[in-house]
Structures are given as C-alpha cells and as structure tokens.
Amino acid sequence: MSAGDDDLNWRVEQACREGWPAATETVVDGWLLRRSGGRIRRTNSANPLRVERGAPDKVIDAAESFYVGHGQAPMFRVPDIAAELETALDHRGYQPEGGTIHLHAGIGDLAEVRDERVAVSPVPGEDWLAARFRMEAYDDIDRRVFREMTGLIVGDRAFVSCTRDSEIAALAYGVIRNGLLVVESVETDGRFRQQGLGRKTVGVLIDWARQTGASAACLQVVADNTPARALYASLGFSRELYRYHYRRKPHEPR
C-alpha cells in the first residue's frame, strides 16, 4: 500500500466515524472505545486510531474492562488497515460478523442527479426520523440513541428525503468532514423499491455536497448487499478502499 493510499484510508476512516458520532468515546492504547447503548454496532465497539497502538492482549483487556463495566458485550470493529488484533481475538473466542466495504469517489466522477421532489434539510425533521425508524424497525432505545447521535454531528450536513403518496419513500443523510462527503442511512421503503428513488435521493445528496464544496465522497456498504452496491456503482462509486468486520465476544454463562 502506498503512502497516499494509506493517508486516504485513514482520512475516510476518521470521516466515517465522525459522520456517525458516539455518545461517549474513550481513547485507550490507540483504540477509541465508543459507547452509545442500543444495538448499533459502530457506536458500541472499539475502533482503531492512526497512532501507535498497544499490544493486542493489553488492548483487549482494557476494552473488555470498559465494556463489561458498562454492562455491554465487548466488541471490536476491525478494518483491514489495522488487523493486528485478529490472532489474539481468535484465541479468545471472538466471533466475526458484519463484513463491510468502504467505497470512495472524486466528486467530479459522481453522477449528476437532480430532482426537485427530493427535499434537503440541515436537520432531521420528525417525518424524516419517523420514516427512518419505520424502515429500520428501531425499538425505543435505538430511536433515542439515533436522535442523540444526529444531534452530535459536527460539520455541514444534509438530511434528504424523497416523498411518494404523501409519505417519505426514500431517505439518506450526509456529512462533510475535511472535504469528504460521508453518505449515511440510505434507505428505501420496501413498498417503493425498484423505482429508482434511492438513486434520486443519494444523487441529490451528492449534488448538495458538490455545491457545498466537497472534493470527494465515501460510504460504507455491507459486502453482500448486492442491490445497494449496484446503486452506488450506478452513481460512480467504483473504487473500493478497504473492508472491516466486527468481532464480538460470546456471552459467557454464569
């Protein structure tokens, strides 16, 4: 990996993390221990930083103490660019889950899509939040966590929605961090799929970012989500940077 690629990877890593902030974050031995409660993994897991990181067993011990102390199962988010914990996690029985890909594109390489029926707002309205919660089947805890998370976002941001039959049928949000648009929470209601609404929604978000001054865009997509990957490819996200997965400690019976 070249120095330029490494710089871009870590820039994307930081932007994506800041695009979905956690309620509390603690740095231990070069790892950021994130905690928000609820079921959302990215804000309830240990994430690597671009610094000198501690010895694997020392890091795992610290993370286990932190999460167990808060009544949560220890979990690590392990990207390819910081995979030094893998062997130690294997030895401790941590199970892998949730393989995800980072995609990247220059803003000029992305499709230009405009649709006046897609609304753009700097904050998530109640209708936007209700649609998000409905599409993801969030419980009360995850609703509270998501609301709090959107209030913690720093930087230029936009919440976009596409309406059909007087209700939100597709939505997404984006955050610009250090010139990078981070595309998040792309969802289309199951009743309105195969109509190109997701493409229109993300396309308008990209157009907003282009006008706001972003130089590039990035996103995370689950590796086996074929429809989502096809959507992003149609918009011009053709470059895969690196992947990550989670490692969760199994519940230990008492």
Order of alpha helices (4+ residues) and beta strands (2+ residues): alpha-beta-beta-beta-alpha-beta-alpha-beta-beta-alpha-alpha-beta-beta-beta-alpha-beta-alpha-beta
